[in-house]
Amino acid sequence: MKVYKQIMDFIAGVEKIVMSVLLVFVTVITFANVVVRKLSDSQFAWTEELVINLFVLLIMLGCGLCAREGSLISLSLVFDRLKVGGKKVFVTIITVVNTAFWILLLKTGMEKVITQMANGKHTFSLGWPEWVFSVFLPIGCVFLILHTIEFFIDVMTNNAPCVKPEGGND
């Protein structure tokens, strides 16, 4: 279990670095586009296409990290009122439902990527293959699945802060 947690900590660290770099990159190219647009009558048309698609990746990775902390998969109105045993049952149900949804989204995303690869369509501004951006959805789903399962394991082994008994509250 300790090795698993070290691997997941490493993956989360890589995700945070990727997200940080992407956010800086998106901010810089958006700012550059604004400056060019204000100083001239033209703009970088490709920035909008790139920024929108990179935001999909940022959102998916961010959701994965939220799932890792349990922020994504709990309804605090109900969850916070439950005792430790009830929280474990609640997390089990939510993990099954969420994981099923992420798997369905992964399957759908992969089908879209495969279809786009077969069609050979390219994006309007950059002229890149469309699947290059569409693959962000299945990639994000993989991280969502990993982190949802990680949170489930943490809850079941009492390693998640949200299930640690306070004063014998079980």
Secondary structure, DSSP 8 states (H G I E B T S, - for coil): -HHHHHHHHHHHHHHHHHHHHHHHHHHHHHHHHHHHHHHSS---HHHHHHHHHHHHHHHHHHHHHHHHHTSSS--HHHHTTS-HHHHHHHHHHHHHHHHHHHHHHHHHHHHHHHHHHHHT-B-SSS--BTHHHHTHHHHHHHHHHHHHHHHHHHHHTT-SGGGS-SSS--
